[in-house]
Amino acid sequence: VINSRTLFNETKNRSIVQKIILQINCKIGGSLWTVKIPFKNVMICGIDSYHDPNQKGNSVAALVASLNSSYTHWYSKAVIQSKKEELVNGLTSSFEAALESYKTRNGQLPDKVIIY
């Protein structure tokens, strides 16, 4: 939905329309940017955890993993874990799911995985 008032400013119309087109492209699965990295068949993962100091119980473990060689498509998963559960449990299941997504998309598992 585009508000008609958005297009009333004729001096900014070109910029506004370009931004709308970029948003449409992104929402239908297009890439806004790409990165040329000379690795072949490599998955890059990022992992982080969060512990709420006010809740002293649950924590959140999150993982993102690249699914293609131009690093424009990503798998992501966040899991909430109880106080007594090992943080590694949630990350293990998330990483296994990321590997399955990579294999489904590329027909093979990655040769290497870089985790940061």
MIDOSE-1310 file (N, C-alpha, C; in nm, 2 decimals, decimal comma, always signed):
residues 116
vins	+0,09/-0,12/+0,00/+0,00/+0,00/+0,00/+0,09/+0,12/+0,00; +0,06/+0,21/-0,09/+0,13/+0,34/-0,10/+0,03/+0,45/-0,07; +0,06/+0,53/+0,03/-0,02/+0,65/+0,07/+0,00/+0,75/-0,04; -0,11/+0,81/-0,10/-0,10/+0,91/-0,20/-0,02/+1,03/-0,16
rtlf	-0,03/+1,07/-0,03/+0,04/+1,18/+0,01/+0,19/+1,17/+0,00; +0,24/+1,04/+0,00/+0,38/+1,02/-0,02/+0,43/+1,07/-0,16; +0,35/+1,06/-0,26/+0,39/+1,10/-0,39/+0,36/+1,24/-0,43; +0,31/+1,32/-0,34/+0,27/+1,46/-0,37/+0,40/+1,55/-0,38
netk	+0,50/+1,52/-0,32/+0,62/+1,60/-0,32/+0,70/+1,57/-0,45; +0,68/+1,65/-0,55/+0,74/+1,63/-0,69/+0,89/+1,63/-0,69; +0,95/+1,71/-0,60/+1,09/+1,72/-0,60/+1,16/+1,60/-0,55; +1,09/+1,52/-0,46/+1,14/+1,40/-0,41/+1,08/+1,27/-0,47
nrsi	+1,00/+1,29/-0,57/+0,93/+1,17/-0,63/+1,02/+1,06/-0,68; +1,13/+1,10/-0,75/+1,22/+1,00/-0,81/+1,28/+0,92/-0,70; +1,33/+0,98/-0,59/+1,39/+0,91/-0,48/+1,29/+0,82/-0,41; +1,17/+0,87/-0,39/+1,06/+0,79/-0,32/+1,02/+0,67/-0,41
vqki	+1,00/+0,69/-0,54/+0,97/+0,58/-0,62/+1,08/+0,47/-0,63; +1,20/+0,52/-0,63/+1,31/+0,42/-0,63/+1,31/+0,34/-0,50; +1,29/+0,40/-0,39/+1,29/+0,33/-0,26/+1,17/+0,23/-0,26; +1,05/+0,27/-0,31/+0,94/+0,18/-0,32/+0,97/+0,06/-0,40
ilqi	+1,04/+0,08/-0,52/+1,07/-0,03/-0,60/+1,17/-0,12/-0,54; +1,27/-0,07/-0,46/+1,36/-0,15/-0,39/+1,29/-0,24/-0,28; +1,19/-0,18/-0,21/+1,12/-0,25/-0,11/+1,03/-0,36/-0,18; +0,97/-0,34/-0,29/+0,89/-0,44/-0,36/+0,99/-0,55/-0,40
ncki	+1,10/-0,52/-0,46/+1,20/-0,62/-0,51/+1,24/-0,71/-0,39; +1,27/-0,65/-0,28/+1,31/-0,72/-0,16/+1,20/-0,81/-0,11; +1,08/-0,76/-0,11/+0,97/-0,84/-0,05/+0,93/-0,96/-0,14; +0,96/-0,96/-0,27/+0,93/-1,07/-0,36/+1,06/-1,16/-0,37
ggsl	+1,16/-1,14/-0,29/+1,27/-1,23/-0,29/+1,40/-1,19/-0,36; +1,40/-1,06/-0,41/+1,51/-1,01/-0,48/+1,62/-0,97/-0,38; +1,74/-0,95/-0,43/+1,85/-0,91/-0,35/+1,88/-0,76/-0,37; +1,90/-0,69/-0,26/+1,94/-0,55/-0,27/+2,09/-0,53/-0,29
wtvk	+2,17/-0,62/-0,25/+2,31/-0,61/-0,26/+2,37/-0,75/-0,26; +2,50/-0,76/-0,30/+2,56/-0,89/-0,30/+2,71/-0,87/-0,26; +2,77/-0,98/-0,21/+2,91/-0,97/-0,17/+2,99/-1,08/-0,25; +3,10/-1,04/-0,31/+3,18/-1,13/-0,38/+3,29/-1,18/-0,29
ipfk	+3,28/-1,30/-0,24/+3,38/-1,36/-0,16/+3,43/-1,48/-0,23; +3,56/-1,50/-0,24/+3,62/-1,60/-0,33/+3,61/-1,75/-0,27; +3,52/-1,77/-0,18/+3,51/-1,91/-0,13/+3,41/-1,98/-0,21; +3,42/-2,11/-0,22/+3,33/-2,20/-0,29/+3,27/-2,29/-0,19
nvmi	+3,14/-2,31/-0,20/+3,06/-2,40/-0,12/+3,09/-2,38/+0,03; +3,08/-2,26/+0,08/+3,11/-2,23/+0,22/+2,99/-2,17/+0,28; +2,95/-2,21/+0,40/+2,84/-2,15/+0,48/+2,91/-2,06/+0,59; +2,86/-1,94/+0,60/+2,90/-1,85/+0,70/+2,79/-1,83/+0,80
cgid	+2,82/-1,86/+0,93/+2,73/-1,86/+1,04/+2,76/-1,75/+1,14; +2,66/-1,69/+1,20/+2,67/-1,60/+1,32/+2,59/-1,66/+1,43; +2,65/-1,66/+1,55/+2,58/-1,71/+1,67/+2,59/-1,61/+1,78; +2,48/-1,60/+1,85/+2,48/-1,51/+1,97/+2,38/-1,56/+2,07
syhd	+2,39/-1,51/+2,19/+2,30/-1,55/+2,30/+2,26/-1,42/+2,38; +2,15/-1,43/+2,44/+2,10/-1,32/+2,52/+2,05/-1,37/+2,65; +2,09/-1,31/+2,76/+2,04/-1,34/+2,89/+1,98/-1,22/+2,96; +1,85/-1,22/+2,98/+1,78/-1,11/+3,04/+1,82/-1,10/+3,19
pnqk	+1,89/-1,00/+3,24/+1,92/-0,99/+3,38/+1,80/-0,98/+3,47; +1,69/-0,93/+3,42/+1,57/-0,92/+3,50/+1,50/-1,05/+3,52; +1,52/-1,14/+3,42/+1,44/-1,27/+3,43/+1,52/-1,38/+3,49; +1,65/-1,38/+3,50/+1,73/-1,48/+3,56/+1,69/-1,62/+3,54
gnsv	+1,64/-1,65/+3,43/+1,60/-1,78/+3,40/+1,62/-1,82/+3,25; +1,53/-1,77/+3,17/+1,54/-1,80/+3,03/+1,65/-1,72/+2,96; +1,70/-1,78/+2,85/+1,79/-1,72/+2,76/+1,75/-1,74/+2,62; +1,81/-1,67/+2,53/+1,78/-1,68/+2,39/+1,91/-1,71/+2,32
aalv	+1,91/-1,82/+2,23/+2,02/-1,85/+2,15/+1,97/-1,83/+2,00; +2,06/-1,76/+1,92/+2,02/-1,73/+1,79/+2,13/-1,77/+1,69; +2,09/-1,81/+1,57/+2,19/-1,85/+1,47/+2,14/-1,80/+1,33; +2,23/-1,74/+1,25/+2,20/-1,71/+1,11/+2,31/-1,78/+1,03
asln	+2,27/-1,83/+0,91/+2,36/-1,90/+0,82/+2,33/-1,87/+0,68; +2,44/-1,84/+0,60/+2,43/-1,81/+0,46/+2,38/-1,94/+0,39; +2,30/-1,92/+0,28/+2,25/-2,03/+0,20/+2,29/-2,03/+0,06; +2,36/-1,92/+0,02/+2,41/-1,91/-0,12/+2,54/-1,85/-0,13
ssyt	+2,61/-1,86/-0,24/+2,75/-1,81/-0,26/+2,76/-1,66/-0,27; +2,65/-1,59/-0,30/+2,65/-1,44/-0,30/+2,61/-1,38/-0,16; +2,58/-1,47/-0,07/+2,55/-1,42/+0,07/+2,43/-1,33/+0,07; +2,33/-1,36/+0,00/+2,21/-1,28/-0,01/+2,09/-1,35/+0,05
hwys	+2,10/-1,48/+0,07/+1,99/-1,56/+0,13/+2,04/-1,62/+0,26; +1,96/-1,61/+0,36/+2,00/-1,66/+0,50/+1,89/-1,74/+0,56; +1,94/-1,83/+0,64/+1,86/-1,91/+0,73/+1,87/-1,85/+0,87; +1,77/-1,83/+0,95/+1,78/-1,78/+1,08/+1,69/-1,85/+1,18
kavi	+1,73/-1,87/+1,30/+1,65/-1,93/+1,40/+1,69/-1,88/+1,54; +1,59/-1,85/+1,62/+1,61/-1,82/+1,76/+1,54/-1,91/+1,85; +1,60/-1,96/+1,95/+1,53/-2,05/+2,05/+1,54/-2,00/+2,19; +1,43/-2,01/+2,26/+1,43/-1,97/+2,40/+1,45/-2,09/+2,48
qskk	+1,54/-2,08/+2,58/+1,59/-2,19/+2,66/+1,56/-2,16/+2,81; +1,53/-2,27/+2,88/+1,50/-2,25/+3,02/+1,64/-2,25/+3,10; +1,63/-2,21/+3,22/+1,74/-2,19/+3,31/+1,83/-2,32/+3,32; +1,76/-2,43/+3,32/+1,83/-2,56/+3,34/+1,88/-2,63/+3,21
eelv	+1,84/-2,57/+3,10/+1,88/-2,63/+2,97/+2,01/-2,57/+2,92; +2,09/-2,66/+2,86/+2,22/-2,61/+2,81/+2,20/-2,53/+2,69; +2,28/-2,42/+2,68/+2,27/-2,33/+2,56/+2,30/-2,40/+2,43; +2,39/-2,50/+2,44/+2,44/-2,57/+2,32/+2,32/-2,65/+2,26
nglt	+2,23/-2,70/+2,34/+2,12/-2,78/+2,29/+2,04/-2,70/+2,18; +2,00/-2,58/+2,20/+1,93/-2,50/+2,11/+2,01/-2,47/+1,98; +2,14/-2,44/+2,01/+2,23/-2,41/+1,89/+2,25/-2,53/+1,81; +2,26/-2,65/+1,87/+2,28/-2,77/+1,79/+2,17/-2,79/+1,70
ssfe	+2,04/-2,79/+1,75/+1,93/-2,81/+1,66/+1,92/-2,70/+1,55; +1,95/-2,58/+1,59/+1,95/-2,47/+1,49/+2,05/-2,49/+1,38; +2,17/-2,53/+1,42/+2,28/-2,55/+1,32/+2,24/-2,67/+1,23; +2,18/-2,78/+1,28/+2,14/-2,89/+1,20/+2,04/-2,85/+1,10
aale	+1,94/-2,77/+1,14/+1,84/-2,72/+1,05/+1,90/-2,63/+0,94; +2,00/-2,55/+0,98/+2,06/-2,46/+0,88/+2,13/-2,55/+0,78; +2,20/-2,65/+0,82/+2,27/-2,74/+0,73/+2,17/-2,81/+0,63; +2,06/-2,85/+0,68/+1,95/-2,91/+0,60/+1,90/-2,81/+0,50
sykt	+1,88/-2,69/+0,54/+1,84/-2,58/+0,44/+1,94/-2,56/+0,33; +2,07/-2,56/+0,37/+2,18/-2,54/+0,28/+2,18/-2,65/+0,18; +2,16/-2,78/+0,23/+2,17/-2,89/+0,14/+2,05/-2,90/+0,04; +1,93/-2,86/+0,09/+1,81/-2,85/+0,01/+1,83/-2,75/-0,10
rngq	+1,89/-2,64/-0,07/+1,90/-2,53/-0,17/+2,01/-2,56/-0,27; +2,12/-2,62/-0,22/+2,24/-2,64/-0,31/+2,27/-2,78/-0,36; +2,19/-2,88/-0,30/+2,21/-3,02/-0,35/+2,33/-3,09/-0,28; +2,39/-3,02/-0,19/+2,50/-3,08/-0,11/+2,53/-2,99/+0,01
lpdk	+2,60/-3,05/+0,11/+2,63/-2,98/+0,23/+2,75/-2,89/+0,20; +2,78/-2,79/+0,28/+2,90/-2,71/+0,25/+3,03/-2,78/+0,28; +3,13/-2,74/+0,20/+3,26/-2,80/+0,23/+3,32/-2,75/+0,36; +3,29/-2,62/+0,38/+3,35/-2,55/+0,50/+3,24/-2,47/+0,56
viiy	+3,25/-2,45/+0,70/+3,16/-2,36/+0,77/+3,25/-2,27/+0,85; +3,22/-2,14/+0,84/+3,29/-2,03/+0,91/+3,18/-1,98/+1,02; +3,22/-1,99/+1,14/+3,13/-1,95/+1,25/+3,20/-1,83/+1,32; +3,12/-1,72/+1,34/+3,17/-1,61/+1,42/+3,06/-1,57/+1,52
